[in-house]
Amino acid sequence: MKQNRSLFRRFLKVHFLFIFLPPIVLIFFSAFFGVSDINQKEMNTLDQFYITVSLFGFIMVTFVVLSWLFFLKLRNRLTRLQEYMSFSAKNNSFPKPVSVQIDRMDEIDQLGASFNWMIQQLEDSRKREYEEELLRHRLIANLSHDLRTPLTILRGHVTRLNKESMSIDGQNSLTEINHTITRVGDLMNDLLSYTLLTSGKHPFGPVSTDIVRLVRASVAAWYPVFEEKEIQLDVNLPAEETFYWEADPAWMARVLDNLFQNILRHAAEGKYANIVVDVEQEQIIVADRGPGMDNSSYELGAGIGLSTCNYMLNKMKLMADITSNENGTRVTIGRA
């Protein structure tokens, strides 16, 4: 690679050669060769003034023209570089490398070379991130599959021990073991579901969806489960009014299923669930009277499910506002 050249030095060199060099040559030529005596006598002061003004005007016009040409070329190069840099913002992808003249390598070419290096680093980083994400998804899928067999064996032993005679404390311990096995299985299912969702395995098809109708169907499906757990269900759904979201009905139903499931898993002791659809505000509200999300049970189980909900809601341009304390948890779903 040749030595870098300075754009400013080239500017000064060009202007010196085409502006200052001709007058200097003319002065030296006049000093060494002179003019004839007749011409000296015929040249008066006014003629000298006109010659000086003309020479000065020529210098100024030449300076302006050369400066305009120089900065026009400079502007075109910067504009072209700016177009390359803004390519990613318009197309949501990395821009193409900028063409660089290796034999010149002035300040703008050095900027272009740095820009090309940055693009290469970003592409390498994205490739590594994709490979790591693929490896992580594969590891989670394999881990979830491999853990099902020992959990199934453990549940079989718990079922067998339940048939044996033992103390009340032993029966309570088996019940807790069985509950823990169920919770671990649910966690693995949530983790696998989130992995498949973020890797694009679940299709996403947004359509204009009647939200009141969708929530009513979800509540009807879950009502027997809440009734079995003796949870009071307070439902407020408009009879005639409704509103529509551009959403995937299957994804929205899954979000509601996750919220209802969290109430059963972590807030069943509150014995209360409130489900409201606010047509004016275009919101879905799900509330309970459980111990709140600071409770250890929530921390162990609800995080993955809520992450899955947030991911699906973001894809549908929706958001969930969560408020939680020791008196319960309230989730409000609305437009982002």
C-alpha positions as CSV (number, residue, x, y, z in Angstrom):
1,M,0.0,0.0,0.0
2,K,1.3,3.4,-0.9
3,Q,1.8,6.1,1.6
4,N,-1.4,8.0,2.6
5,R,-2.0,11.4,0.9
6,S,-3.5,14.4,2.5
7,L,-6.6,15.9,0.9
8,F,-5.8,19.3,2.3
9,R,-2.3,19.2,0.8
10,R,-3.6,18.3,-2.6
11,F,-6.0,21.3,-2.3
12,L,-3.2,23.7,-1.5
13,K,-0.9,22.2,-4.3
14,V,-3.6,22.6,-7.0
15,H,-4.4,26.1,-6.0
16,F,-0.8,27.1,-5.8
17,L,0.0,25.7,-9.2
18,F,-3.0,27.2,-11.0
19,I,-3.3,30.5,-9.2
20,F,0.0,31.7,-7.7
21,L,2.4,30.1,-10.2
22,P,1.4,32.1,-13.3
23,P,1.8,35.6,-11.7
24,I,5.1,34.5,-10.2
25,V,6.4,33.3,-13.6
26,L,5.2,36.6,-15.2
27,I,7.0,38.6,-12.5
28,F,10.2,36.7,-13.0
29,F,9.9,36.9,-16.8
30,S,9.5,40.7,-16.6
31,A,12.4,41.0,-14.1
32,F,14.9,39.1,-16.2
33,F,13.9,40.0,-19.7
34,G,12.2,43.3,-19.2
35,V,10.3,45.3,-21.8
36,S,11.4,47.6,-24.5
37,D,12.0,51.3,-23.9
38,I,9.3,52.2,-26.4
39,N,6.7,50.0,-24.6
40,Q,7.8,51.5,-21.3
41,K,7.2,55.0,-22.5
42,E,3.8,54.1,-24.1
43,M,2.6,52.3,-20.9
44,N,1.1,54.8,-18.6
45,T,-0.2,54.5,-15.1
46,L,-3.8,53.8,-16.1
47,D,-2.7,50.9,-18.3
48,Q,-0.7,49.4,-15.4
49,F,-3.7,49.7,-13.2
50,Y,-5.9,47.9,-15.7
51,I,-3.3,45.1,-16.1
52,T,-3.1,44.7,-12.3
53,V,-6.9,44.6,-11.9
54,S,-7.2,42.1,-14.7
55,L,-4.5,39.9,-13.3
56,F,-6.1,40.1,-9.8
57,G,-9.5,39.3,-11.3
58,F,-8.2,36.3,-13.2
59,I,-6.6,35.0,-10.0
60,M,-9.9,35.4,-8.0
61,V,-12.1,33.8,-10.7
62,T,-9.6,30.9,-11.1
63,F,-9.5,30.5,-7.3
64,V,-13.3,30.4,-7.1
65,V,-13.7,28.0,-10.0
66,L,-11.1,25.6,-8.8
67,S,-12.4,25.8,-5.2
68,W,-16.0,25.1,-6.5
69,L,-14.8,22.1,-8.5
70,F,-12.7,20.8,-5.7
71,F,-15.5,21.0,-3.1
72,L,-18.1,19.7,-5.6
73,K,-16.0,16.6,-6.0
74,L,-15.5,16.3,-2.3
75,R,-19.3,16.7,-1.7
76,N,-20.0,13.9,-4.2
77,R,-17.6,11.6,-2.5
78,L,-19.1,12.3,0.9
79,T,-22.7,12.0,-0.4
80,R,-21.8,8.6,-1.9
81,L,-20.3,7.5,1.4
82,Q,-23.4,8.7,3.3
83,E,-25.6,6.7,0.9
84,Y,-23.7,3.5,1.7
85,M,-23.9,4.2,5.4
86,S,-27.6,4.8,5.4
87,F,-28.3,1.7,3.4
88,S,-28.8,-0.4,6.5
89,A,-31.4,1.9,8.0
90,K,-33.5,1.6,4.9
91,N,-33.2,-2.1,4.3
92,N,-32.6,-3.4,7.8
93,S,-29.4,-5.1,6.7
94,F,-25.7,-4.4,6.6
95,P,-24.6,-2.0,3.9
96,K,-22.3,-3.0,1.1
97,P,-18.6,-2.1,1.3
98,V,-17.5,1.2,0.0
99,S,-15.1,1.3,-3.0
100,V,-11.7,2.6,-1.9
101,Q,-8.8,3.7,-4.1
102,I,-5.8,2.0,-2.5
103,D,-3.3,4.0,-4.5
104,R,-4.6,7.4,-3.3
105,M,-5.8,6.7,0.3
106,D,-6.6,10.3,1.4
107,E,-8.8,11.1,4.5
108,I,-12.1,10.1,2.8
109,D,-10.6,6.8,1.5
110,Q,-9.3,6.1,5.0
111,L,-12.8,6.7,6.4
112,G,-14.2,4.3,3.8
113,A,-11.7,1.7,4.7
114,S,-12.6,2.0,8.3
115,F,-16.3,1.7,7.4
116,N,-15.6,-1.5,5.4
117,W,-13.7,-2.9,8.4
118,M,-16.6,-2.1,10.7
119,I,-19.0,-3.9,8.3
120,Q,-16.8,-6.9,8.2
121,Q,-16.6,-7.0,12.0
122,L,-20.4,-6.7,12.3
123,E,-21.0,-9.5,9.7
124,D,-18.6,-11.8,11.6
125,S,-20.3,-10.9,14.9
126,R,-23.7,-11.7,13.5
127,K,-22.5,-15.0,12.0
128,R,-21.1,-16.0,15.4
129,E,-24.3,-14.9,17.2
130,Y,-26.4,-17.0,14.8
131,E,-24.2,-20.0,15.3
132,E,-24.3,-19.6,19.1
133,E,-28.1,-19.1,19.0
134,L,-28.5,-22.2,16.9
135,L,-26.2,-24.2,19.2
136,R,-28.2,-23.0,22.2
137,H,-31.5,-23.9,20.7
138,R,-30.3,-27.3,19.8
139,L,-28.8,-27.8,23.3
140,I,-32.1,-26.7,25.0
141,A,-34.1,-29.0,22.8
142,N,-31.9,-32.0,23.4
143,L,-31.8,-31.2,27.2
144,S,-35.6,-31.0,27.4
145,H,-35.9,-34.3,25.6
146,D,-33.3,-36.1,27.6
147,L,-34.8,-34.9,31.0
148,R,-38.2,-36.3,30.2
149,T,-37.1,-39.9,30.6
150,P,-35.7,-39.6,34.2
151,L,-38.8,-37.4,35.2
152,T,-41.1,-40.1,33.9
153,I,-39.1,-42.8,35.9
154,L,-39.3,-40.7,39.0
155,R,-43.1,-40.2,38.6
156,G,-43.4,-44.0,38.2
157,H,-41.6,-44.6,41.5
158,V,-43.8,-42.0,43.2
159,T,-46.9,-43.7,41.9
160,R,-45.6,-47.1,43.1
161,L,-44.7,-45.7,46.6
162,N,-48.2,-44.2,46.9
163,K,-49.6,-47.7,46.9
164,E,-47.3,-48.7,49.9
165,S,-48.4,-48.1,53.4
166,M,-46.5,-45.2,55.1
167,S,-46.9,-42.4,57.5
168,I,-48.7,-39.2,56.9
169,D,-45.4,-37.4,56.7
170,G,-44.2,-39.8,54.0
171,Q,-47.4,-39.3,52.0
172,N,-46.9,-35.5,52.2
173,S,-43.3,-35.9,51.0
174,L,-44.5,-38.0,48.0
175,T,-47.1,-35.4,47.2
176,E,-44.5,-32.7,47.3
177,I,-42.1,-34.8,45.1
178,N,-44.9,-35.3,42.6
179,H,-45.7,-31.6,42.6
180,T,-42.0,-30.8,42.0
181,I,-41.8,-33.2,39.1
182,T,-44.8,-31.6,37.5
183,R,-43.4,-28.2,38.0
184,V,-40.0,-29.2,36.4
185,G,-41.9,-30.7,33.5
186,D,-43.9,-27.5,33.0
187,L,-40.7,-25.5,33.1
188,M,-39.1,-27.7,30.5
189,N,-42.2,-27.3,28.3
190,D,-42.1,-23.6,28.7
191,L,-38.4,-23.4,27.9
192,L,-38.7,-25.7,24.8
193,S,-41.7,-23.6,23.7
194,Y,-39.8,-20.4,24.0
195,T,-36.8,-21.8,22.1
196,L,-39.0,-23.0,19.2
197,L,-40.8,-19.7,19.2
198,T,-37.7,-17.5,19.0
199,S,-36.1,-19.8,16.4
200,G,-39.1,-19.2,14.1
201,K,-40.5,-22.8,14.4
202,H,-44.0,-21.5,15.2
203,P,-45.7,-19.8,12.2
204,F,-46.9,-16.2,12.7
205,G,-50.0,-15.1,10.8
206,P,-51.5,-11.8,11.9
207,V,-55.1,-11.1,10.9
208,S,-57.8,-8.8,12.1
209,T,-59.0,-10.5,15.3
210,D,-62.1,-9.9,17.4
211,I,-60.5,-9.6,20.8
212,V,-63.7,-9.8,22.9
213,R,-64.7,-13.0,21.1
214,L,-61.2,-14.5,21.6
215,V,-61.1,-13.7,25.3
216,R,-64.6,-15.1,25.8
217,A,-63.5,-18.4,24.2
218,S,-60.4,-18.6,26.3
219,V,-62.3,-18.0,29.5
220,A,-64.9,-20.6,28.6
221,A,-62.1,-23.1,28.0
222,W,-60.4,-22.4,31.3
223,Y,-63.6,-22.0,33.4
224,P,-63.8,-25.7,34.5
225,V,-60.2,-25.6,35.6
226,F,-60.7,-22.5,37.8
227,E,-63.8,-24.0,39.2
228,E,-62.0,-27.2,40.1
229,K,-59.4,-25.2,42.0
230,E,-62.2,-23.3,43.7
231,I,-61.0,-20.0,42.3
232,Q,-63.6,-17.3,42.1
233,L,-63.7,-16.0,38.5
234,D,-64.8,-12.4,38.0
235,V,-65.3,-11.8,34.3
236,N,-66.3,-8.5,32.7
237,L,-66.8,-8.9,29.0
238,P,-68.9,-6.6,26.8
239,A,-72.0,-8.2,25.4
240,E,-72.2,-6.3,22.1
241,E,-69.2,-4.0,21.8
242,T,-65.8,-5.2,20.7
243,F,-62.5,-4.0,19.0
244,Y,-60.0,-5.6,16.7
245,W,-56.2,-6.1,16.7
246,E,-54.0,-7.1,13.9
247,A,-52.8,-10.2,15.7
248,D,-52.3,-14.0,15.4
249,P,-55.3,-15.6,17.1
250,A,-53.3,-18.7,18.1
251,W,-50.6,-16.5,19.6
252,M,-53.1,-14.4,21.5
253,A,-54.9,-17.5,22.8
254,R,-51.5,-18.8,23.9
255,V,-50.7,-15.5,25.8
256,L,-54.0,-15.8,27.7
257,D,-53.4,-19.5,28.4
258,N,-50.0,-18.6,29.9
259,L,-51.5,-15.9,32.1
260,F,-54.3,-18.2,33.3
261,Q,-51.8,-21.0,33.9
262,N,-49.6,-18.6,36.0
263,I,-52.7,-17.9,38.2
264,L,-53.2,-21.6,38.8
265,R,-49.5,-22.3,39.4
266,H,-48.6,-19.3,41.6
267,A,-51.7,-17.4,42.7
268,A,-54.2,-20.2,43.4
269,E,-54.0,-19.5,47.1
270,G,-55.7,-16.1,46.5
271,K,-58.8,-17.9,45.2
272,Y,-59.6,-15.0,42.9
273,A,-59.1,-14.1,39.3
274,N,-60.4,-11.0,37.5
275,I,-60.6,-10.9,33.7
276,V,-61.7,-7.6,32.0
277,V,-61.8,-6.4,28.4
278,D,-61.9,-2.6,28.2
279,V,-63.3,-1.7,24.8
280,E,-62.7,2.1,25.2
281,Q,-59.1,1.7,26.1
282,E,-58.6,-1.4,23.9
283,Q,-57.1,-3.3,26.8
284,I,-57.2,-6.8,28.3
285,I,-56.7,-7.0,32.0
286,V,-55.9,-10.1,34.0
287,A,-55.5,-9.8,37.8
288,D,-55.2,-12.1,40.8
289,R,-54.9,-11.9,44.5
290,G,-51.8,-14.1,44.9
291,P,-48.6,-13.4,46.8
292,G,-47.1,-11.3,43.9
293,M,-44.2,-11.8,41.6
294,D,-41.6,-11.3,44.3
295,N,-42.7,-14.6,45.7
296,S,-40.2,-17.4,45.1
297,S,-42.7,-19.5,43.3
298,Y,-43.2,-16.8,40.7
299,E,-39.5,-16.4,40.3
300,L,-39.0,-20.1,39.7
301,G,-41.8,-20.6,37.2
302,A,-43.3,-17.5,35.7
303,G,-40.2,-15.9,34.1
304,I,-40.0,-18.1,31.0
305,G,-43.7,-18.0,30.4
306,L,-43.8,-14.2,30.7
307,S,-40.8,-14.0,28.4
308,T,-42.7,-16.0,25.9
309,C,-45.7,-13.8,26.2
310,N,-43.6,-10.6,25.8
311,Y,-41.9,-12.0,22.7
312,M,-45.3,-12.9,21.1
313,L,-46.8,-9.5,22.1
314,N,-43.9,-7.6,20.6
315,K,-44.2,-9.4,17.3
316,M,-47.9,-8.4,17.3
317,K,-47.0,-4.8,18.2
318,L,-48.6,-5.1,21.6
319,M,-47.2,-4.8,25.1
320,A,-47.9,-6.1,28.6
321,D,-47.8,-3.7,31.6
322,I,-47.3,-5.7,34.8
323,T,-47.8,-4.4,38.3
324,S,-47.3,-6.8,41.2
325,N,-47.1,-6.6,45.0
326,E,-48.0,-8.7,48.0
327,N,-51.7,-8.2,47.3
328,G,-51.7,-9.6,43.8
329,T,-50.6,-9.2,40.2
330,R,-52.2,-7.2,37.4
331,V,-51.3,-7.7,33.8
332,T,-52.7,-5.1,31.2
333,I,-52.3,-5.9,27.6
334,G,-52.6,-3.0,25.1
335,R,-51.1,-1.5,22.0
336,A,-47.4,-0.8,22.1
